[in-house]
Amino acid sequence: MAVSIAQHRAARACVLILTFLTTLLFHCTVADTEVGSSTSEEAPHRRFEYKYSFKGPHLSQSDGSIPFWIHSGNAIPSADQVRITPSLRSQRGTVWTKNKVSFEHWEAEVTFRVSGRGRMGADGLAVWFTSEQGLDGPVYGAADKWNGVGVFFDSFDNDGKKNNPAIIVVGNNGNLVYDHQNDGTTQALGTCLRDFRNKPYPIRAKITYYKRTLTVMINNGFTPDKEDYEFCTKVDNMVIPSEGFFGISAATGGLADDHDVLSFLSFRLSEPGQQPPPPESEIPKEEKDKYQEEFQNFQQELDKKKEEFQKEHPDVQGEPIEDLYETVNDREIRQVFEGQNQIHLEIKQLHRQLAMILDEQRRYVSVITDEISKKGTNVESGQLDSASQQQLGSVVASQQEILKNLNDLRNSFYESLKQIGSAQQQGNAVGMGTYETIQHFNDIKEHLHTVKRDVEHLVQRNAQNPAEKTIKCPELPPMPACLSTVHFAIFIVIQSVLFFCYVMYKSQQEAAAKKFF
């Protein structure tokens, strides 16, 4: 019996050990799988595609066109942005790439502004990837029944559900009609509520299509940080055309906003293990030969112009080209002197303001002094008490102290002006970047700090003595009235008696006249 119990316990111990080992192996396998999957999920490679992008500061050409793009409707290209629609009613505008996009995975970064005067705006802005260019139509200025995907920034609440402004992702196979009355909510594949109107900084939207997954990230425009993106929406298992056009459109209705696109940057995405094809392979051989011929002709013309210039200016042949341009040190010194001139102008302005304040304070002191001299005669007759005399004395003392501080500030400003003038003369006569000039800059900085401390001390002293601010000059005694109430009543009674007498006299005259008729 004891042997069987011992065997049973040993068997149970073996089972527990085997279970523990199996669990341990399972967790290790899962951990290895997770590590392998995390290492395999690396970020894709990005390559900028300039033929499908635009940005400032030289966005448009002299003829008003955008390189590699076409615009239609009310779109207005400029040097730093494209105004898709101005803030006028019933406007439509679009911009589209001239060539088709032929890469499988892509990413688009759009920077735009939507601004208007009203609390509500209309209608909105859309970013497209479609198989054909929708140059004009009812869907935010682009054509309906598109084949591809559209990301809509809808700013007007058509269905009255108070779910706008919103960002909506709508796909179409070329057969669906956009449900504009319901803001596309019946056809939306993904949506998020974001207010993108009248923000302090431009709105940035990052739209990524990678491995049949469309992701929309948004920068709300509250900070200047360009990488401050937050998640908006994500659509899985999304099939779009393998080739298509990028486009941006906007429209206004009864309400109007300015829809400005500052940049559109497109990137080709490729998996980490795959290398994208070189850019030369995408250019046809005919275009490559044409570009090469144009480059050779340009190079020959440039060589000819160089030879002609050397013949006309033989004394400039040996001079290096770098001497014709501004060096880094010269640019820094120029910026320092420009800042110094700005400081000089600001100090002059402060000096003029201090002079005005001094004149005003002197006028106040003279008025108070005259008042004290007038009241002094009343003191002799006993009409002014001691409390009023003390208040006037404190007012005069505070005004004199303010005058003294302002005079000190004015003198310090004057010294700063003299030092700046001497520093400018030495900089112009001796040269830039000397030790004396730097020392003068330090002296000016110290004087400005001294002026700042004096002003702060003056403000604190006035703030610590609020009772002195409330002290006012003694009010003058009220002037005696020209007519008393009794005199006015007597005058009214006499005037009324005279009026009745006149009426009775006139009535008697009229009655006497009637007797003769």
C-alpha positions in Angstrom: 0.0 0.0 0.0 2.8 2.4 0.8 4.6 1.5 -2.4 1.5 2.3 -4.5 1.1 5.6 -2.8 4.7 6.5 -3.5 4.4 5.5 -7.1 1.2 7.6 -7.5 3.0 10.7 -6.0 5.9 10.2 -8.4 3.6 10.0 -11.4 1.9 13.2 -10.4 5.2 15.0 -10.0 6.3 13.8 -13.5 3.0 15.1 -14.9 3.5 18.5 -13.3 7.1 18.8 -14.5 6.0 17.9 -18.1 3.2 20.5 -18.0 5.6 23.2 -16.7 8.1 22.4 -19.5 5.4 22.4 -22.2 4.1 25.8 -21.0 7.6 27.2 -20.9 8.4 26.0 -24.5 5.1 27.5 -25.7 5.8 30.9 -24.2 9.3 31.0 -25.7 7.9 30.1 -29.1 5.3 32.9 -28.8 7.9 35.4 -27.8 10.2 34.4 -30.7 7.2 34.8 -33.0 6.4 38.2 -31.7 10.0 39.4 -31.9 10.2 38.1 -35.5 7.0 39.8 -36.4 8.1 43.1 -34.8 11.4 43.0 -36.6 9.6 42.2 -39.9 7.2 45.1 -39.5 9.7 47.8 -40.3 8.9 51.1 -41.8 8.8 51.2 -45.6 11.3 53.1 -47.6 10.2 56.5 -48.8 11.4 58.2 -52.0 10.3 61.7 -52.9 8.6 62.1 -56.3 9.0 65.6 -57.5 6.9 65.1 -60.6 3.8 64.5 -58.5 4.5 67.3 -56.0 4.5 71.1 -55.6 5.5 73.5 -52.9 6.7 77.1 -52.5 8.5 79.5 -52.6 8.6 79.2 -56.5 5.4 77.2 -56.9 4.1 78.7 -60.2 5.9 79.8 -63.3 5.8 83.2 -65.0 2.9 82.1 -67.2 0.8 81.1 -64.1 1.2 77.3 -64.6 2.4 74.7 -62.1 5.2 72.4 -63.3 3.8 68.8 -63.9 0.3 69.9 -62.8 -2.8 71.4 -64.4 -5.4 73.6 -62.8 -8.9 74.4 -63.8 -12.0 76.3 -62.6 -11.4 79.1 -60.1 -8.0 77.9 -58.9 -5.3 80.6 -58.7 -1.7 79.6 -58.5 0.8 81.9 -56.9 4.5 81.8 -55.8 3.9 80.2 -52.4 0.4 78.6 -52.6 -2.5 77.5 -54.8 -5.8 79.1 -53.9 -8.2 76.4 -55.0 -11.3 78.6 -54.4 -11.5 82.2 -53.2 -14.0 83.2 -50.5 -16.8 83.9 -53.0 -20.1 82.1 -53.4 -20.5 79.2 -55.9 -16.8 78.7 -56.8 -15.0 75.5 -57.9 -11.4 74.8 -58.5 -9.1 71.8 -59.0 -5.5 70.9 -59.6 -4.4 67.5 -61.0 -1.1 65.8 -62.0 -0.4 65.7 -65.7 1.0 62.2 -65.6 -0.3 59.0 -64.1 1.1 57.6 -60.8 2.3 54.1 -61.5 3.7 52.9 -58.1 1.8 50.5 -55.9 2.3 52.0 -52.5 2.4 55.8 -51.9 2.1 58.5 -49.3 0.9 62.1 -49.7 1.4 65.0 -47.4 -0.9 67.9 -47.9 -0.5 71.3 -46.2 -3.5 73.6 -46.5 -5.5 76.4 -44.9 -9.3 76.8 -44.7 -10.2 80.3 -43.5 -13.3 82.4 -43.5 -15.0 85.2 -41.7 -18.1 83.4 -40.6 -18.6 80.9 -37.8 -19.5 78.2 -40.5 -17.9 77.6 -43.8 -18.7 75.7 -47.0 -18.3 73.4 -48.8 -14.9 71.9 -48.3 -11.7 70.5 -49.8 -11.0 67.0 -51.2 -7.8 65.1 -51.9 -8.1 62.5 -54.8 -6.5 59.5 -56.2 -8.5 58.4 -59.2 -8.0 56.6 -62.5 -9.1 59.7 -64.5 -8.8 63.4 -63.9 -12.1 64.9 -62.5 -11.5 68.5 -63.7 -15.0 69.7 -62.9 -18.1 68.4 -61.1 -20.4 68.6 -58.1 -18.3 66.7 -55.6 -16.2 69.4 -54.0 -15.5 70.8 -57.4 -14.5 67.5 -59.0 -16.4 64.9 -61.1 -18.8 62.4 -59.6 -18.7 58.6 -60.2 -15.0 58.5 -59.8 -12.9 55.3 -59.8 -10.6 55.5 -56.8 -10.6 57.1 -53.4 -11.3 60.6 -52.1 -10.5 62.1 -48.7 -13.0 64.9 -48.0 -12.5 67.7 -45.6 -16.2 68.7 -45.2 -16.9 72.0 -43.5 -20.7 72.4 -44.0 -23.4 70.4 -42.2 -25.8 69.4 -44.9 -27.7 66.8 -43.0 -28.1 69.0 -39.8 -26.7 66.3 -37.5 -24.0 68.7 -36.2 -21.2 66.3 -37.2 -19.1 68.8 -39.1 -16.4 69.8 -39.8 -15.3 66.3 -40.5 -12.8 64.2 -42.5 -14.4 61.5 -44.6 -12.9 58.7 -46.7 -15.1 57.6 -49.6 -14.3 55.0 -52.2 -16.0 54.5 -55.5 -15.7 52.0 -58.4 -17.1 54.4 -61.0 -20.8 53.6 -60.5 -21.8 55.3 -57.2 -23.3 58.8 -57.0 -22.0 60.8 -54.0 -24.7 61.3 -51.3 -24.2 65.0 -50.8 -27.3 65.6 -48.8 -26.1 63.2 -46.0 -22.5 64.5 -46.2 -21.5 61.0 -47.6 -22.0 59.3 -44.2 -23.9 56.5 -46.0 -20.9 55.8 -48.2 -18.1 56.6 -45.8 -15.4 54.0 -45.2 -13.8 56.0 -42.4 -14.4 59.3 -40.7 -13.2 61.5 -37.8 -14.4 64.8 -36.5 -11.7 67.5 -36.7 -12.1 71.3 -36.9 -9.7 72.5 -39.6 -11.0 76.0 -40.1 -9.3 79.2 -39.0 -6.3 77.7 -37.3 -3.2 79.6 -36.3 -0.9 77.3 -38.2 -1.5 75.4 -41.5 -3.3 72.0 -41.3 -1.2 69.0 -42.4 -2.8 65.7 -43.6 -0.7 62.6 -44.2 -2.5 60.0 -46.4 -0.7 56.6 -46.6 -1.7 53.7 -48.8 0.5 50.7 -48.0 -0.4 47.0 -48.4 -4.1 47.7 -49.1 -4.4 49.8 -46.0 -5.3 53.5 -46.2 -4.3 55.5 -43.1 -5.1 59.2 -42.6 -3.1 61.2 -40.0 -3.9 64.8 -39.2 -2.0 67.8 -37.7 -4.6 70.0 -36.2 -2.7 73.3 -36.8 -2.4 74.4 -33.1 1.4 74.1 -33.0 4.2 74.8 -35.5 5.5 71.3 -35.1 5.3 69.6 -38.5 5.5 66.1 -37.1 2.7 66.5 -34.5 0.3 64.1 -36.2 -2.6 62.3 -34.6 -4.6 59.4 -35.8 -7.8 60.1 -37.8 -9.0 57.0 -39.5 -7.9 53.7 -41.1 -9.4 51.6 -43.8 -8.3 48.0 -44.3 -8.6 45.7 -47.4 -9.0 48.7 -49.6 -8.5 48.1 -53.4 -7.8 51.1 -55.5 -6.6 51.4 -59.1 -2.9 50.5 -59.7 -2.5 53.7 -61.8 -4.1 57.0 -61.3 -3.9 60.8 -60.9 -3.4 62.8 -57.7 -5.7 65.8 -57.4 -7.0 68.4 -55.0 -10.4 70.2 -55.4 -12.5 72.6 -53.4 -15.9 74.2 -53.7 -18.0 76.9 -52.0 -21.8 77.3 -51.8 -24.0 79.8 -50.1 -21.2 80.2 -47.6 -17.6 80.8 -48.7 -14.1 80.1 -47.4 -10.6 80.5 -48.8 -9.2 77.1 -49.6 -5.4 77.5 -49.9 -3.0 74.6 -50.5 0.6 75.4 -49.5 2.2 72.1 -50.6 1.5 68.6 -51.9 4.3 66.2 -51.4 4.1 62.6 -52.7 6.4 59.7 -51.8 6.8 56.3 -53.3 6.7 53.5 -50.6 8.6 50.2 -51.0 9.0 47.3 -48.6 12.3 47.2 -46.7 13.5 44.1 -48.5 12.8 45.6 -51.9 14.6 48.4 -53.6 12.6 50.8 -55.8 13.6 51.0 -59.4 16.0 53.8 -60.3 14.5 57.1 -61.6 16.3 56.6 -65.0 14.3 53.5 -65.7 11.0 55.4 -65.5 12.0 57.9 -68.3 11.5 56.6 -71.8 14.5 56.4 -74.0 13.3 59.1 -76.4 12.8 61.6 -73.6 16.2 60.7 -72.1 17.9 61.4 -75.5 16.0 64.6 -75.8 17.1 65.8 -72.3 20.7 64.8 -73.0 20.7 66.8 -76.2 19.3 69.8 -74.6 21.9 69.6 -71.8 24.7 69.4 -74.3 23.5 72.4 -76.2 23.1 74.4 -73.0 26.7 73.4 -71.9 28.1 74.5 -75.3 26.3 77.9 -75.1 27.6 78.4 -71.5 31.2 77.7 -72.6 30.9 80.2 -75.4 29.5 82.9 -73.1 32.4 82.2 -70.6 35.0 82.7 -73.4 33.3 85.9 -74.6 33.2 87.3 -71.0 36.9 86.4 -70.5 37.9 88.3 -73.7 35.8 91.3 -72.8 37.1 91.4 -69.1 40.7 90.1 -69.1 41.4 91.7 -65.7 38.7 89.5 -64.0 40.1 86.1 -65.2 42.4 85.5 -62.3 39.9 86.6 -59.5 38.2 83.7 -57.7 34.4 83.7 -57.9 34.0 83.3 -54.2 35.3 86.9 -53.7 32.2 88.3 -55.5 29.9 86.9 -52.9 29.3 87.7 -49.2 31.1 85.5 -46.8 29.6 84.0 -43.6 31.5 86.4 -41.3 30.5 89.4 -43.4 26.9 88.3 -43.3 27.0 87.8 -39.5 28.6 91.2 -38.9 26.0 92.8 -41.2 23.2 91.2 -39.2 24.7 92.5 -36.0 24.9 96.0 -37.3 21.3 95.9 -38.6 20.2 94.8 -35.1 22.3 97.6 -33.6 20.5 100.1 -35.8 17.1 98.7 -34.8 18.1 99.1 -31.1 19.2 102.6 -31.8 15.8 103.5 -33.3 14.0 101.9 -30.4 16.1 103.9 -27.8 15.4 107.1 -29.7 11.6 106.4 -29.5 11.9 105.7 -25.8 13.9 108.9 -25.3 11.1 110.9 -27.0 8.4 109.2 -24.9 10.4 109.9 -21.7 10.7 113.6 -22.7 6.9 113.8 -23.1 6.4 112.1 -19.7 8.8 114.6 -18.1 7.0 117.6 -19.6 3.7 116.2 -18.3 5.1 115.6 -14.9 6.6 119.1 -14.7 3.2 120.5 -15.7 1.5 118.5 -12.9 4.1 119.8 -10.3 3.6 123.4 -11.4 -0.2 123.0 -11.1 0.1 121.5 -7.6 2.6 124.2 -6.5 0.3 126.9 -7.6 -2.6 125.2 -5.7 -0.4 125.1 -2.6 0.5 128.7 -2.9 -3.2 129.6 -3.2 -4.1 127.5 -0.3 -1.3 129.0 1.7 -3.2 132.3 1.9 -6.2 130.4 3.2 -4.0 128.7 5.9 -3.4 132.1 7.3 -7.1 132.7 7.6 -7.6 129.2 9.1 -9.6 127.7 6.1 -7.2 124.8 5.4 -6.7 122.0 7.9 -3.5 120.1 8.6 -4.6 116.8 6.9 -5.1 118.5 3.5 -1.7 120.2 3.9 0.0 116.8 4.6 -1.7 115.2 1.6 -0.5 118.0 -0.7 3.0 117.6 0.7 3.0 113.9 0.0 1.7 114.4 -3.6 4.5 117.0 -4.3 7.2 114.7 -2.8 6.0 111.7 -4.9 5.9 113.9 -8.1 9.4 115.2 -7.4 10.7 111.7 -6.9 9.1 110.6 -10.2 10.8 113.5 -11.9 14.1 112.6 -10.5 13.8 108.9 -11.6 12.7 110.0 -15.1 15.6 112.4 -15.4 18.0 109.5 -14.5 16.4 107.3 -17.1 16.7 110.0 -19.7 20.4 110.5 -18.9 21.0 106.8 -19.2 19.2 106.7 -22.5 21.3 109.6 -23.7 24.5 107.8 -22.7 23.4 104.7 -24.6 22.6 106.8 -27.7 26.1 108.3 -27.5 27.8 105.0 -27.2 25.8 103.5 -30.1 26.8 106.4 -32.3 30.5 106.1 -31.3 30.3 102.3 -32.0 28.8 102.9 -35.4 31.5 105.5 -36.3 34.3 103.2 -35.2 32.7 100.3 -37.1 32.5 102.3 -40.3 36.0 103.8 -40.0 38.1 100.9 -38.7 36.2 97.9 -39.9 33.9 95.2 -38.8 34.5 92.5 -36.2 37.0 94.3 -34.0 37.3 93.9 -30.3 36.4 97.5 -29.6 33.0 97.0 -31.4 32.2 93.9 -29.4 33.1 95.8 -26.2 30.8 98.6 -27.2 28.0 96.1 -27.7 28.6 94.8 -24.2 28.5 98.3 -22.7 25.2 99.0 -24.6 23.8 95.8 -23.2 24.7 96.7 -19.6 23.1 100.2 -20.0 19.9 98.7 -21.3 19.8 96.3 -18.4 20.3 99.2 -16.0 17.4 101.1 -17.7 15.2 98.1 -17.4 16.0 97.7 -13.7 15.2 101.4 -13.1 11.9 101.1 -14.8 11.0 98.0 -12.9 12.0 99.7 -9.6 9.8 102.7 -10.5 6.9 100.5 -11.3 7.2 98.5 -8.1 7.5 101.7 -6.0 4.3 103.0 -7.5 2.6 99.7 -7.0 3.7 99.5 -3.3 2.2 102.9 -2.5 -1.3 102.7 -3.9 -2.5 105.4 -1.3 -0.4 108.0 -3.1 -2.1 107.2 -6.4 -5.5 107.8 -4.9 -4.5 111.2 -3.5 -6.1 113.9 -5.5 -5.8 117.7 -5.4 -8.2 119.4 -3.0 -11.5 120.3 -4.7 -12.4 123.9 -5.1 -15.4 125.2 -3.1 -18.6 125.2 -5.1 -19.4 128.4 -6.8 -22.5 130.3 -5.4 -25.6 130.1 -7.5 -26.7 133.2 -9.3 -30.5 132.7 -8.4 -31.9 131.3 -5.2 -35.1 129.3 -4.9 -37.1 132.1 -3.2 -36.2 134.6 -5.9 -37.1 132.1 -8.6 -40.6 131.4 -7.0 -41.3 135.2 -6.7 -40.3 135.7 -10.3 -42.7 132.9 -11.5 -45.6 134.4 -9.5 -45.1 137.9 -10.8 -44.8 136.6 -14.4 -48.1 134.6 -14.0 -50.0 137.6 -12.6 -48.8 139.8 -15.5 -49.8 137.1 -17.9 -53.4 136.9 -16.5 -53.7 140.6 -16.5 -52.7 140.8 -20.1 -55.2 138.1 -21.0 -58.0 140.0 -19.2 -57.0 143.3 -20.8 -57.1 141.8 -24.3 -60.5 140.2 -23.7 -61.9 143.6 -22.5 -60.5 145.3 -25.6 -62.1 142.7 -27.9 -65.5 143.1 -26.1 -65.4 146.9 -26.4 -64.6 146.6 -30.1 -67.6 144.4 -30.7 -70.0 147.0 -29.4 -69.4 149.2 -32.5 -70.5 146.5 -35.0 
